[in-house]
Amino acid sequence: MKVCIACGMPMEKKSDFPQGDEQKEYCVYCARPDGTMRSFEEAKAGMTTFIMETQGFDESAAEKIAVSSMKKLPAWKDEFSKE
């Protein structure tokens, strides 16, 4: 089983992959409609919204949680090496 390099989601089914392409290293939620991976800012916004909707945090807290999670993921290591 693969794990998304951009959000950490387990990818178990073909439908978990962008356009069903099981060669991709990122999930359907971290992909744009054309199958390319979303940018750091797009992914951060999406993860923040997901945390707000599923866990009830306000936007500021959800963004902090999203950033904290993203720091641990391989897709974003270059974003955090700039700090």
C-alpha positions as a Markdown table, in Angstrom:
| # | Residue | x | y | z |
|---|---|---|---|---|
| 1 | Met | 0.0 | 0.0 | 0.0 |
| 2 | Lys | 1.3 | 3.4 | -0.9 |
| 3 | Val | 0.9 | 6.5 | 1.3 |
| 4 | Cys | 0.4 | 10.0 | -0.3 |
| 5 | Ile | 3.7 | 12.0 | -0.2 |
| 6 | Ala | 1.7 | 15.2 | 0.0 |
| 7 | Cys | -0.9 | 14.5 | 2.7 |
| 8 | Gly | -0.1 | 11.1 | 4.2 |
| 9 | Met | -3.4 | 9.4 | 3.2 |
| 10 | Pro | -3.2 | 5.6 | 2.6 |
| 11 | Met | -3.9 | 4.8 | -1.0 |
| 12 | Glu | -5.4 | 1.4 | -1.2 |
| 13 | Lys | -7.8 | 1.5 | -4.2 |
| 14 | Lys | -7.4 | 2.6 | -7.8 |
| 15 | Ser | -9.9 | 5.4 | -7.0 |
| 16 | Asp | -7.5 | 6.8 | -4.4 |
| 17 | Phe | -5.1 | 7.8 | -7.2 |
| 18 | Pro | -5.4 | 10.7 | -9.6 |
| 19 | Gln | -7.1 | 9.6 | -12.8 |
| 20 | Gly | -6.7 | 6.0 | -11.4 |
| 21 | Asp | -3.0 | 6.1 | -12.2 |
| 22 | Glu | -1.4 | 3.8 | -9.5 |
| 23 | Gln | 2.1 | 5.0 | -10.5 |
| 24 | Lys | 1.4 | 8.4 | -8.9 |
| 25 | Glu | 2.9 | 9.0 | -5.5 |
| 26 | Tyr | 0.1 | 11.4 | -4.4 |
| 27 | Cys | -3.6 | 10.9 | -3.9 |
| 28 | Val | -6.6 | 12.1 | -5.7 |
| 29 | Tyr | -7.2 | 14.8 | -3.1 |
| 30 | Cys | -3.7 | 16.3 | -3.7 |
| 31 | Ala | -4.2 | 16.3 | -7.5 |
| 32 | Arg | -5.6 | 18.9 | -9.8 |
| 33 | Pro | -8.3 | 17.8 | -12.3 |
| 34 | Asp | -5.6 | 17.2 | -14.9 |
| 35 | Gly | -3.8 | 14.8 | -12.6 |
| 36 | Thr | -0.8 | 17.0 | -11.7 |
| 37 | Met | 0.0 | 17.5 | -8.1 |
| 38 | Arg | -1.3 | 20.6 | -6.4 |
| 39 | Ser | 1.1 | 23.3 | -5.2 |
| 40 | Phe | 2.1 | 23.7 | -1.6 |
| 41 | Glu | -0.4 | 26.6 | -1.1 |
| 42 | Glu | -3.2 | 24.7 | -2.8 |
| 43 | Ala | -2.5 | 21.6 | -0.6 |
| 44 | Lys | -2.2 | 23.7 | 2.6 |
| 45 | Ala | -5.6 | 25.3 | 1.8 |
| 46 | Gly | -7.2 | 22.0 | 1.1 |
| 47 | Met | -5.8 | 20.3 | 4.2 |
| 48 | Thr | -6.8 | 23.3 | 6.4 |
| 49 | Thr | -10.4 | 23.1 | 5.1 |
| 50 | Phe | -10.5 | 19.3 | 5.6 |
| 51 | Ile | -9.3 | 19.8 | 9.3 |
| 52 | Met | -11.9 | 22.5 | 9.9 |
| 53 | Glu | -14.7 | 20.4 | 8.4 |
| 54 | Thr | -13.8 | 17.1 | 10.0 |
| 55 | Gln | -12.4 | 18.2 | 13.4 |
| 56 | Gly | -14.1 | 21.5 | 14.1 |
| 57 | Phe | -11.0 | 23.7 | 14.5 |
| 58 | Asp | -11.2 | 27.4 | 13.5 |
| 59 | Glu | -9.1 | 28.4 | 10.4 |
| 60 | Ser | -6.1 | 29.6 | 12.3 |
| 61 | Ala | -5.7 | 26.4 | 14.4 |
| 62 | Ala | -6.5 | 24.2 | 11.4 |
| 63 | Glu | -3.8 | 25.9 | 9.3 |
| 64 | Lys | -1.2 | 25.4 | 12.1 |
| 65 | Ile | -2.2 | 21.7 | 12.3 |
| 66 | Ala | -1.9 | 21.4 | 8.5 |
| 67 | Val | 1.5 | 23.0 | 8.4 |
| 68 | Ser | 2.7 | 20.8 | 11.2 |
| 69 | Ser | 1.6 | 17.7 | 9.4 |
| 70 | Met | 3.0 | 18.9 | 6.0 |
| 71 | Lys | 6.4 | 19.4 | 7.6 |
| 72 | Lys | 6.6 | 15.6 | 8.0 |
| 73 | Leu | 5.8 | 14.8 | 4.4 |
| 74 | Pro | 8.3 | 14.2 | 1.6 |
| 75 | Ala | 6.5 | 16.3 | -1.0 |
| 76 | Trp | 7.1 | 19.5 | 1.0 |
| 77 | Lys | 10.6 | 19.1 | 2.4 |
| 78 | Asp | 11.9 | 21.8 | 0.1 |
| 79 | Glu | 9.2 | 24.3 | 1.2 |
| 80 | Phe | 10.4 | 24.0 | 4.8 |
| 81 | Ser | 14.1 | 24.0 | 4.1 |
| 82 | Lys | 13.7 | 27.6 | 3.0 |
| 83 | Glu | 12.8 | 28.7 | 6.5 |
